[in-house]
């Protein structure tokens, strides 16, 4: 597998010719919206085992091997036609092997809304361990709404993917409610009603387990939230259910803010099977333009998390979207969300070259709209995805969790499958 960054003047056909590949294969793997029009700076994932290299003056097998990060032994094995390595000629084609980068087996979770397109779902399921169906919005009295989740559960199970029920403290009409969480966490009778309702739903809908995503909990309810998670675990584990919790991306134990204070990493790490870290939204809808999931910030979260949570329980959050901000940023304005594919399409339509920020390990570009307003777009591509996925190996994490899988981005799954095998629990 090779990540190719498009240069001015490149085409699918010129790239395919340079790498000895069929153009149709590159198009099939990457599914660009307009294969006949590439944008400088965009990425293509080339699923090839060898790179044809044309020998230049002064090169040797040793120097060629070193430049590609392979050994001369590997180079010789891939080129049986080379009988005398010391006498390779200028202009000769040498096949450079692309070594396998599989780093182990990991858990992969994907959050999905019930309205996910069937084709997107079917294309994504092979890459998942769990699908977390979003969501049952708990009510202040412990009751649950009805959602149309059974078809999604059945499809997931038939594909060997474990369906997870998700409960949230999102109020009717949208937005996380601190008051709904307070009602559940501080009233034992209401809390037990909720747990009873959750168990009934797990059983009737044939779920594999439960994911708790309570956010913006009052800081004074933090211990009560710990006790709620403990209560859930004590009642669900004997029934054979898996339990996970979604936690805000904290940098330290004493980080201030309504989003962070009630999420006690060590407690969750000790109680549940998996902790999902929401390592995204540094660049967010109502904030200034920046990378959604800058790798330097993600590393800070992982540094703290792995110091208090068993690393094998951690699933690192992976965003599957980007944002388009109008500049200059003004408080109260909102960026437009767009998919990674839509971001590349937008760059093509406005004639913008895609840049890459090294410190954030993320692509971005600028353009002017019809009203001459300047925009800045941050999103993910094969490079940024690969950079963050490497952190799974670096920190010995259990795996990753995507928010969300409702949009299919082929390059993500090509990169993931080239680096890790996916654990299956069904």
C-alpha angles and dihedrals in degrees: 000000000000130000107218120195111210117240128201110284095021122135133185087252097051091047092048091050092050092052098038093245135133112255089222090060093053090048093047094049098045100030096206113194092232111022091184093061122056127180123223109253098024118123132236123191111222112202098205135132096210140039117211108226123193110217113241128203113285095018125129132188088257094053092044092050092049093049091055097041096245133114126255087241090059090046093052092047090055092049110049088162089070102090097164110036093189092061105054111146136229108263094023116135114237119189110225112202118228105223120226113261099195105143101182141286123309141177115252122196126187125193112218135183116226091247094063113143111258094229092050090048094050093048092049103044096078089065097051137088094183136017113204109204112216115249163359103172103210119222126226091253093055096257124131131222123232117256130183097246106128097088090050092048093050093047091049094049092048087056093049094254120135113235115221123201112226123207121192138177091232112142125227107279093029140285131090113276121216088192095057089050090048091053092051096042100046104040112070093198094051090044092054090047089056093048091049090051091048092052091049091051093046090053100041095046096040097239122174096217150325133274116196114207106177112160137178092027116174108261090234088059094057096102090044088054090052089052092048092054089047090050092050092049093048092053101037103040094064087054090057100252126144116230130203135170131207114226135192116252101263124186095195142004094257099045110148127227138083092263094056116028101076094047104091106190099197093052095050091044091055096046112038136058096234135014114206111208113207094219097172142073099074082125102044142165098271099031136082122285115280141120114303092222109015109193095224090059093043089054091053090054092048092048090059097036096052090050092063106021126057101258093224089064094056122099110190115222117244120194119219099197145053140214137239112210127193111225140261092041114233124189110255096031121113132221121225117246117227138170122254089250091050090052092058091045090052092051089052094048094051096038095242123156113227115238129198125223110213099198093051093033090222138120123240142161141190131224143161122243127217090277090054091249113148118236135195122203126195123184143137131275136172092283097052092043092051091048093055094041088057087064089068088066094038094054096031091237126179092239144277141297124211126217099225137351094190090104118055115224108180097198092060094059093042090056094043094050092046091056106035143021114233119240115229120204097183 
